[in-house]
Amino acid sequence: MSFESVKQLVAGDLKEVDRVIRDRLASDVVLVNQVAEYIVGSGGKRLRPLVVVVAARACGLTDQKHTQAAAIIEFIHTATLLHDDVVDHSAQRRGQDTANSLWGNEASVLVGDYVYSRSFEMMVDLGSMRIMDVMARATNRIAEGEVLQLMNAHDPDTTEERYFEVIHRKTAQLFEAGSQVAAILAGSSPAIEDAMKRYGRHLGTAFQLVDDALDYRADRDALGKNLGDDLAEGKPTLPLIYAMKHGTDAERAMIRNSIENGLAENLPQITAAIESTGGLAYTARLARQEASLAIEALAVLPDSQYKQALRELADFSVERTY
């Protein structure tokens, strides 16, 4: 089963998710519509809502409540993108101009707030305090992850432990919440709900590890952003942390200076240092371990094509090149 076949398996659900997204984004404020539609319609893998709908089906859900939950997850992700691009001064995402570069930082922040608040209106519609609790805690931890990442920026002494704390909160948390909510909607047992939480957490961690590696080895057009953007933003991601630890004194000094000053001028030399020290291989190995843990968590689910699809999504998270 391929990534595209997974999407085809739940094509009807994904179509309904898109309908809900566009229906609930609607506002009588024109600028809100313009910015929100632009960011939602600008492409992307839609992996997070895909995980929700497949997980819900794998847990035995038969109605359509999960499409609303998937749209909520995508709204929260969209809001974080709008805010992230302002914080990171990003000019491109997914190969297109960012919303803040087109409409300005003020509009991006405010529309991000609108999308966030809309997601909570939709949570109320689901009528579940359990889901409200899961999502409220998740959005809080995501915000903490953003702050932690800001604190790590331009700090070449960031440890591997601090790095993982950021990605567990900033990225893995939303995958975890989406998978857990899917299980709750399906009325799953505590054992299955816990397993789905673990699946989402490990899947999200693997996804982010690969994302950070791709910044030093992907094709620019396929990646949809400039290579070395993390370096230019002074982000000490795992490939850099590993190269700093295992590189020569000269390599260490070069990487330190680039992180401290947000310089991507030495990207070819730094990429070579990451490669020669095994930084990319190390990051890929940890990503594969996380994907394997995600797959192991699925053992409690009954066999089905949806369970197989969840396995494929874990494989895709580490095998992708974009």
C-alpha positions as CSV (number, residue, x, y, z in Angstrom):
1,M,0.0,0.0,0.0
2,S,1.5,3.4,-1.1
3,F,0.8,6.9,0.4
4,E,-1.5,7.6,-2.6
5,S,-3.4,4.4,-2.1
6,V,-3.9,5.3,1.6
7,K,-5.5,8.6,0.5
8,Q,-7.6,6.7,-2.1
9,L,-8.8,4.3,0.7
10,V,-10.4,7.2,2.6
11,A,-11.0,9.5,-0.4
12,G,-14.7,10.0,0.6
13,D,-13.7,11.0,4.1
14,L,-11.0,13.4,2.8
15,K,-13.5,15.0,0.4
16,E,-15.8,15.6,3.4
17,V,-12.9,17.0,5.4
18,D,-12.2,19.5,2.6
19,R,-15.9,20.5,2.6
20,V,-15.9,21.1,6.3
21,I,-12.7,23.1,6.2
22,R,-14.0,25.5,3.6
23,D,-17.4,25.7,5.1
24,R,-16.1,26.5,8.6
25,L,-13.4,28.9,7.4
26,A,-16.1,31.2,5.9
27,S,-16.2,34.7,7.4
28,D,-18.0,37.9,6.5
29,V,-14.6,39.7,6.9
30,V,-13.0,39.6,3.4
31,L,-9.4,39.6,4.5
32,V,-10.0,36.6,6.8
33,N,-11.4,34.6,3.9
34,Q,-8.5,35.6,1.6
35,V,-5.7,34.7,4.0
36,A,-7.3,31.5,5.4
37,E,-8.2,30.2,2.0
38,Y,-4.7,30.9,0.7
39,I,-2.9,29.0,3.4
40,V,-5.3,26.1,3.4
41,G,-5.4,25.9,-0.4
42,S,-1.7,26.2,-0.9
43,G,-1.0,22.5,-1.0
44,G,0.7,20.3,1.6
45,K,0.4,16.7,2.4
46,R,-2.6,17.0,4.7
47,L,-1.0,14.2,6.7
48,R,-2.5,15.2,10.0
49,P,-6.1,15.0,9.0
50,L,-5.3,11.9,7.0
51,V,-4.0,10.2,10.2
52,V,-7.2,11.2,12.0
53,V,-9.6,9.7,9.4
54,V,-7.6,6.5,8.9
55,A,-7.1,6.0,12.7
56,A,-10.8,6.5,13.3
57,R,-11.7,3.9,10.7
58,A,-9.0,1.5,12.1
59,C,-10.6,1.9,15.5
60,G,-14.0,0.9,14.0
61,L,-15.8,4.2,13.6
62,T,-18.7,4.0,11.2
63,D,-20.1,7.5,11.2
64,Q,-18.7,10.9,10.0
65,K,-17.7,12.6,13.3
66,H,-14.0,12.0,12.5
67,T,-14.1,14.3,9.5
68,Q,-15.0,17.2,11.8
69,A,-12.1,16.2,14.1
70,A,-9.8,16.0,11.2
71,A,-10.7,19.5,10.1
72,I,-10.1,20.7,13.6
73,I,-6.6,19.2,13.6
74,E,-5.9,20.9,10.2
75,F,-7.2,24.3,11.5
76,I,-4.8,24.1,14.5
77,H,-1.9,23.2,12.2
78,T,-2.9,26.0,9.8
79,A,-2.9,28.5,12.7
80,T,0.5,27.5,13.8
81,L,1.9,27.9,10.2
82,L,0.5,31.4,10.0
83,H,2.2,32.3,13.3
84,D,5.4,30.3,12.6
85,D,6.0,32.2,9.4
86,V,5.8,35.5,11.2
87,V,8.2,34.4,14.0
88,D,10.6,32.8,11.5
89,H,10.4,35.7,9.0
90,S,9.7,33.1,6.3
91,A,9.1,34.2,2.8
92,Q,8.2,30.9,1.2
93,R,6.3,27.7,2.3
94,R,5.4,24.8,0.0
95,G,7.0,26.6,-2.9
96,Q,4.7,29.6,-2.6
97,D,4.9,33.1,-0.9
98,T,3.9,32.9,2.7
99,A,0.8,34.8,3.8
100,N,2.8,37.2,5.9
101,S,4.9,38.1,2.8
102,L,1.7,38.9,0.9
103,W,-0.6,40.5,3.5
104,G,1.8,41.4,6.3
105,N,2.6,40.1,9.7
106,E,-0.4,41.7,11.4
107,A,-2.9,40.0,9.1
108,S,-1.2,36.6,9.4
109,V,-1.2,36.7,13.2
110,L,-4.8,37.9,13.5
111,V,-6.1,35.4,10.9
112,G,-4.1,32.7,12.7
113,D,-6.0,33.6,15.9
114,Y,-9.3,33.4,14.0
115,V,-8.5,29.9,12.7
116,Y,-7.5,28.8,16.2
117,S,-10.7,30.1,17.8
118,R,-12.8,28.6,15.0
119,S,-11.3,25.2,15.8
120,F,-12.5,25.5,19.4
121,E,-16.0,26.4,18.2
122,M,-15.9,23.1,16.2
123,M,-14.7,21.1,19.2
124,V,-17.8,22.3,21.1
125,D,-20.0,21.0,18.2
126,L,-18.5,17.5,18.8
127,G,-20.1,17.6,22.3
128,S,-17.3,15.8,24.1
129,M,-15.5,17.2,27.2
130,R,-12.9,14.4,26.8
131,I,-12.1,15.8,23.3
132,M,-12.1,19.4,24.6
133,D,-9.7,18.4,27.3
134,V,-7.3,16.5,24.9
135,M,-7.3,19.4,22.4
136,A,-7.0,22.2,25.0
137,R,-3.9,20.4,26.5
138,A,-2.5,19.8,23.1
139,T,-2.7,23.4,21.9
140,N,-1.2,24.5,25.2
141,R,1.8,22.2,24.8
142,I,2.2,23.2,21.2
143,A,2.5,26.9,22.3
144,E,5.0,25.8,24.9
145,G,7.0,24.0,22.2
146,E,7.0,27.2,20.1
147,V,8.4,29.2,23.0
148,L,11.0,26.5,23.7
149,Q,12.1,26.6,20.1
150,L,12.5,30.4,20.3
151,M,14.6,30.0,23.4
152,N,16.9,27.5,21.6
153,A,17.3,29.7,18.5
154,H,20.8,30.9,17.9
155,D,22.0,28.7,20.8
156,P,24.8,26.3,19.6
157,D,24.9,24.7,23.0
158,T,21.3,23.3,22.6
159,T,21.4,19.6,23.6
160,E,19.8,16.7,22.0
161,E,17.5,16.4,25.0
162,R,16.3,20.0,24.5
163,Y,15.8,19.5,20.8
164,F,13.6,16.5,21.4
165,E,11.6,18.4,24.0
166,V,10.8,21.0,21.3
167,I,9.7,18.5,18.6
168,H,7.7,16.4,21.0
169,R,5.6,19.5,22.0
170,K,5.7,21.4,18.7
171,T,5.1,18.7,16.2
172,A,4.4,15.3,17.8
173,Q,1.7,16.6,20.1
174,L,-0.8,17.4,17.4
175,F,-0.3,14.0,15.8
176,E,-0.8,12.4,19.2
177,A,-3.9,14.4,19.9
178,G,-5.4,13.6,16.5
179,S,-4.9,9.9,16.9
180,Q,-6.3,9.9,20.5
181,V,-9.3,11.9,19.4
182,A,-10.0,9.4,16.7
183,A,-10.0,6.6,19.2
184,I,-12.3,8.5,21.6
185,L,-14.8,9.1,18.8
186,A,-14.8,5.4,18.0
187,G,-15.5,4.6,21.6
188,S,-12.3,2.6,21.9
189,S,-11.1,0.8,25.0
190,P,-8.5,2.6,27.2
191,A,-5.8,0.2,25.9
192,I,-6.6,1.1,22.3
193,E,-6.8,4.8,23.1
194,D,-3.4,4.7,24.8
195,A,-2.0,2.8,21.8
196,M,-3.3,5.4,19.4
197,K,-1.7,8.2,21.5
198,R,1.7,6.4,21.3
199,Y,1.2,5.8,17.6
200,G,0.6,9.5,16.9
201,R,3.5,10.6,19.2
202,H,6.1,8.4,17.5
203,L,4.7,9.1,14.1
204,G,5.0,12.9,14.6
205,T,8.5,12.6,16.1
206,A,9.6,10.5,13.0
207,F,8.0,13.1,10.7
208,Q,9.9,16.0,12.3
209,L,13.2,14.2,12.4
210,V,13.0,13.6,8.7
211,D,11.8,17.2,8.1
212,D,15.0,18.5,9.8
213,A,17.2,16.1,7.8
214,L,15.6,17.2,4.5
215,D,16.7,20.8,5.2
216,Y,20.3,19.5,4.4
217,R,19.7,17.0,1.7
218,A,16.4,17.5,-0.2
219,D,15.7,18.9,-3.6
220,R,14.7,22.6,-3.2
221,D,11.7,22.4,-5.5
222,A,10.5,19.2,-4.0
223,L,10.9,20.5,-0.5
224,G,9.0,23.7,-1.2
225,K,11.4,26.0,0.7
226,N,15.0,27.1,0.5
227,L,17.5,24.6,1.7
228,G,19.3,25.8,4.8
229,D,16.3,27.8,6.0
230,D,16.7,26.2,9.5
231,L,20.3,27.3,9.6
232,A,19.4,30.8,8.4
233,E,16.9,31.0,11.3
234,G,19.6,29.8,13.8
235,K,17.7,26.6,14.6
236,P,20.0,23.9,16.1
237,T,18.3,20.8,14.7
238,L,19.5,17.3,15.3
239,P,21.8,17.0,12.2
240,L,23.6,20.2,13.4
241,I,23.8,19.1,17.0
242,Y,25.3,15.7,16.0
243,A,27.8,17.3,13.7
244,M,28.8,19.8,16.4
245,K,29.5,16.9,18.8
246,H,31.4,14.7,16.4
247,G,33.0,17.1,14.0
248,T,36.5,18.7,13.9
249,D,37.3,21.8,15.8
250,A,37.1,23.8,12.6
251,E,33.7,22.3,11.7
252,R,32.4,22.9,15.2
253,A,33.5,26.6,15.0
254,M,31.9,27.0,11.6
255,I,28.6,25.5,12.7
256,R,28.6,27.4,16.0
257,N,29.1,30.7,14.2
258,S,26.3,29.9,11.7
259,I,23.8,29.1,14.4
260,E,24.7,32.1,16.5
261,N,24.4,34.5,13.7
262,G,21.8,32.8,11.5
263,L,24.1,32.4,8.5
264,A,23.5,30.0,5.6
265,E,26.5,31.2,3.6
266,N,28.5,28.1,4.6
267,L,25.7,25.7,3.8
268,P,27.7,23.5,1.4
269,Q,30.5,23.1,3.9
270,I,28.1,22.5,6.8
271,T,26.2,20.0,4.8
272,A,29.5,18.2,4.0
273,A,30.3,18.2,7.8
274,I,26.9,16.8,8.7
275,E,27.4,14.1,6.1
276,S,30.9,13.2,7.0
277,T,30.2,13.0,10.7
278,G,27.1,10.8,10.1
279,G,24.6,13.4,11.2
280,L,22.1,12.6,8.5
281,A,22.5,8.8,9.0
282,Y,22.0,9.3,12.8
283,T,18.9,11.4,12.3
284,A,17.5,8.9,9.8
285,R,18.2,6.0,12.2
286,L,16.3,7.7,15.1
287,A,13.4,8.5,12.7
288,R,13.2,4.9,11.7
289,Q,13.2,3.8,15.3
290,E,10.3,6.2,16.0
291,A,8.4,4.9,13.0
292,S,8.9,1.3,14.2
293,L,7.6,2.2,17.7
294,A,4.5,3.7,16.0
295,I,3.9,0.5,14.1
296,E,4.4,-1.6,17.2
297,A,1.7,0.5,18.9
298,L,-0.8,-0.8,16.4
299,A,-0.6,-4.4,17.6
300,V,-3.7,-4.0,19.7
301,L,-5.9,-3.1,16.7
302,P,-7.8,-5.7,14.8
303,D,-6.3,-6.5,11.4
304,S,-7.9,-4.4,8.6
305,Q,-7.0,-2.4,5.5
306,Y,-7.0,0.7,7.8
307,K,-4.5,-0.7,10.2
308,Q,-2.3,-1.5,7.2
309,A,-2.8,2.1,6.0
310,L,-1.5,3.4,9.4
311,R,1.6,1.2,9.0
312,E,2.1,2.8,5.5
313,L,1.8,6.3,6.9
314,A,4.6,5.4,9.4
315,D,6.8,4.2,6.6
316,F,6.0,7.2,4.5
317,S,7.0,9.5,7.3
318,V,10.6,8.3,7.1
319,E,10.9,7.4,3.4
320,R,9.6,10.7,1.9
321,T,11.8,13.1,0.1
322,Y,9.6,16.2,0.5
